[in-house]
Amino acid sequence: MNVLDLQIGEHAKVKKISASSDLKRRLISFGVIKGADLRLLATAPAKSTVEIEVGKMKIALRKEEAKKIEVEKV
């Protein structure tokens, strides 16, 4: 399951990030690391972008980026 499979407001824990090294570094700098808790805040029309919250940080991601974050609901 990845971030796009969550419903708005659902919480999840990051299991794995399957991304290029550049994207992985960017996500890590925002606190998106294995074991981190996140929450889906919003999706744009046609789910082209999503907004997630990790800790107190809100992050907007493209659909292609969000698909690379494997999560597990908590």
C-alpha positions in Angstrom: 0.0 0.0 0.0 1.3 3.5 -0.8 0.3 7.1 0.2 -2.3 7.2 -2.6 -4.2 4.3 -1.1 -5.0 6.3 2.0 -8.2 8.2 2.6 -8.1 11.8 3.7 -7.4 12.0 7.4 -6.0 8.5 7.7 -2.7 8.0 9.6 0.0 5.6 8.4 3.6 4.6 9.2 6.3 4.7 6.5 7.5 1.2 5.6 9.8 1.9 2.7 10.7 4.6 0.2 11.3 3.2 -3.3 12.7 6.3 -5.0 15.7 7.6 -6.8 18.5 8.9 -4.5 17.6 12.6 -5.2 14.0 12.1 -4.3 14.9 9.9 -1.3 17.2 12.6 0.0 14.5 15.3 -0.4 11.9 13.2 1.4 14.4 12.4 4.2 15.1 16.1 4.7 11.4 16.6 5.3 11.3 13.8 7.9 9.8 11.1 5.6 11.8 8.2 6.9 11.1 4.5 7.7 9.0 4.4 10.8 7.7 8.0 10.5 4.0 8.7 11.2 2.2 10.6 8.4 -1.3 11.7 7.7 -3.0 12.3 4.3 -4.4 15.9 4.5 -5.7 16.5 1.0 -5.7 15.4 -2.6 -5.9 17.6 -5.7 -8.4 16.8 -8.5 -7.6 13.5 -10.2 -5.1 12.9 -7.4 -2.3 14.7 -9.4 -0.9 16.0 -6.1 -1.4 15.1 -2.4 -0.6 16.9 0.8 0.7 14.9 3.7 1.7 15.9 7.2 4.8 14.4 8.9 5.3 15.7 12.4 4.4 19.4 12.2 5.5 19.7 8.5 3.1 19.7 5.7 4.4 18.5 2.3 2.9 18.6 -1.2 3.9 15.7 -3.4 3.3 14.8 -7.0 1.3 11.6 -7.6 4.5 9.8 -9.0 6.4 10.7 -5.8 3.6 9.7 -3.4 3.4 6.2 -5.1 7.0 5.5 -4.1 6.2 5.8 -0.3 5.0 2.5 1.0 3.0 2.8 4.1 1.0 0.7 6.6 -2.2 2.1 8.3 -2.1 2.6 12.0 
